[in-house]
Amino acid sequence: MVIAFRVDGGTRPDIAMGHIYRSCLIADQLKAKYKIIFISEDQEDFRPGHQEIRKRGYDLYLTQDNRVDFLLNEINPAFAVIDLYEYSKSILEPFVSKKVPILTFDHFDDSKLLSYFPINPVLINGRGKYDGLKYTVIPNPLRFTKKKLSGRYFYPLEDTITEKFLNEFFKFYPKLRVTLKLI
């Protein structure tokens, strides 16, 4: 199975190497089980990021103007991790049209509705602005399901979560006990 990482990063003041390092750390954990492919925009400012990806031994495809349609046909990913400074519908749409589930980080504009797993920072019991961020997966509120499950203790998730989200959640927390009431 192929997992595609769509990431940019380099020497620009607004897009440094953080996205590259985060994506590489995730890829490092997955490479024993999955084929990892990186996709990045072909810009001079992003060369340090490209070097880091290649240094770690990953295949890297460079694109012009965020055009990934032809690459997706070639590599046929089963999942995509997209870690960018800015998102847009035009960047995500090729993945969505090919039915590739997407995970995004720090994704706050309206195109986040195209992401299957938007992972965004939230401050929980923060004592101040320098406490640091804790991340949470926010399930897409517009996903349609046959059944909806309601949980009294899922308050930040607006008291409604999908069955698919719970299945994915319990893969990571199999010993957690939850009582659910089907509505």
Secondary structure, 3 states (H helix, E strand, C coil): CEEEEEECCCCCCCCCCHHHHHHHHHHHHHCCCCEEEEEEECCHHHHHHHHHHHHCCCEEEEECCCCCHHHHHHHCCCEEEEECCCCCHHHHHHHHHCCCCEEEECCCCHHHHHCCEEEEEECCCCCCCCCCCEEEECCCCCCCCCCEEECCCCHHHCCCEEHHHHHHHHHHCCCCCCCCEEC
